[in-house]
Amino acid sequence: MIKPKKIPYSGTVKDPETSMADIGKMLRQFGINDFQWTTLWSKEDVRLKFIVETREGRVVPIQIVPPPLKLKKRIYDEALGRTVIKEVPSWPQALRLLHWYLKAKLQAVAYGLRTFNEEFLADTLVRSPTGEEVTIAEVIIPRLEAKGYTLPALGAGEEREEE
C-alpha cells in the first residue's frame, strides 16, 4: 500500500479560491474552456467538472473530486463549551494537490506521453440507466470485483529461462 508521510503541500499559502483560479487558468492554457466547480464546503463535497474535445472530435465530460485531506485542529465545540481537537478538511492542501495532479495529467496528454483516454478514462462521466451521472471508475471497478477479477503478482507472467 502506498502510504503518505504527511499531508502534501502543508506549507501552501494559497487559499482554496486561489487554487481554483489557478486550475481554471491552467485548464484554459490547455484549451479547456468549459469547466465548473461545485463547492459544498460544509458537506465536504468539492468537485471539478470539465469538457474536453478530443482529437477525434468527441466531447468528453470529466469529473475529478479532490480528497478532503484531514488535519487535526483545535476547534471550539459549542456543545461542550470548550476547544477540542478534531480532524477537519484541509482544502488549501487538497486543491494544491489537485492542481499539480491535473498539470501532470494534462502535460502527459499534451506532449504525447499518454493518450487522453489513458489519463482520464476513470474520471469520464457517463449517465447510468437511472439517469445518474457517474464516472467510469464507479461503474467498472465494482463490476470487476464482483466478477472475481484480481491483479497478478509481480513475476507471475512468462517464466524466464535460466541462462
C-alpha positions, 0 to 999 in steps of 0.5 A: 500500500502506498502510504503518505508521510504527511499531508502534501503541500502543508506549507501552501499559502494559497487559499482554496479560491486561489487554487481554483483560479489557478486550475481554471487558468491552467485548464484554459492554457490547455484549451479547456474552456468549459469547466465548473466547480461545485463547492459544498464546503460544509458537506465536504463535497468539492468537485471539478467538472470539465469538457474536453474535445478530443482529437477525434472530435468527441466531447468528453465530460470529466469529473475529478473530486479532490480528497478532503485531506484531514488535519487535526485542529483545535476547534471550539465545540459549542456543545461542550463549551470548550476547544477540542481537537478534531480532524477537519478538511484541509482544502488549501492542501487538497486543491494544491494537490489537485492542481499539480495532479491535473498539470501532470495529467494534462502535460502527459496528454499534451506532449504525447506521453499518454493518450487522453483516454489513458489519463482520464478514462476513470474520471469520464462521466457517463449517465447510468440507466437511472439517469445518474451521472457517474464516472467510469471508475464507479461503474467498472471497478465494482463490476470487476470485483464482483466478477472475481477479477484480481491483479497478478503478482509481480513475476507471475507472467512468462517464466524466464529461462535460466541462462 
